[in-house]
């Protein structure tokens, strides 16, 4: 562990603004990083994986965090490899970042492994999901040959390599219904909104008049930092109450952000588009159909979401894949059955997608299983709970 005054060796970017919350998350992650060599921060787009990874790396390297002593104590350097806009071999991106030159006739991954074999390094591979197989192959090789190397990956799905620990990045802490006053201001999501709103409109502060609206706004946005920050920027032109009211069309309202951010993070729609477009056609189809639920179990999904295009036996595998890709949330158990749900933002997006492929006149299935499921569960289904068999496979 380096001292607090040590000069950081590597390329970690300076933080552009205050880091809000996540104290418990950072403590847990520092402990994990002291025990494992491959740590994947997984979660939906906009949840703050990159920001959390960079903050964690800085804390455990410099010793700035009071919990950093639980992290690895032998790091000499820490590097960030940004893959979001990279479409070549991942090994090439890592080599370019670290200044490792390719040797003629030698696979680059092998050259990298030799170059890093004796280095006490923390390597962050950021935004792995669009090259997850290539990332997994490289990580496995480097871990096997570089005993002092630790890797943090950020990805919307796990790498699925030996030795990997997957840590699901949670939404920011939200106030419960009925909270008021100082209790509201203590929660991470509300603190983030207040800080970013003050940056957009100097003088903004939480008051008794707007705090409840801020809390409802944060809950509507699922506690996802990107959505909260995009909505906070709207205080330049709107009151908190107006922003909250217009979130019924969140994708239209939150349609501009940091011009310098990656395109997928400049709007709320763009970040969900990125995840959706990485799905295969069957995964996309099931996600659209799951928008009819506010919560469900496996039997319900198999009955209501299957047809000639997606058979009942295929639903479980697709559902697992959507969980892995951070689009479906495992929501505890009830009566021995696992329960699932979509974040509100994902559900609204999937419902829009469903509307674009449904025929103008919705016909109910004649299949008795589906009709029975719908009749039994009217309180959890979207009004368009069945789709015509003619839904295109796209």
Secondary structure, 3 states (H helix, E strand, C coil): CCCCCCCCCECCCCCCCCCCCCHHHHHHHHHHHCCCCEEEEECCCCCCHHHHHHHHHHHHHHCCCCCHHHCCCCCCEEEEEECCCCCCCHHHHHHHHHCCCCCCCCCHHHHHHHHHCCCCEEEEEECCHHHHHHHHHHHHHHHHHCCCCEEEEEECCCCCCCCEEEEECCCCCCCCCCCCCHHHHCCHHHHHHHHHHHHHCCCCCCCCCCHHHHHHHHHHCCCCHHHHHHHHHHHHCCCHHHHHHHHHHHHHHCCCCCCCCCHHHCCHHHHHHHHHHCCCHHHHHHHHHHCCECCECHHHHHHHCCCCCCCHHHHHHHHHHHHHCCCCEEEEEECCEEEEECCHHHHHHHHHHHHHHCCCCCCCCCCHHHHHHHHHCCCCECCCCCCCCCCCCC
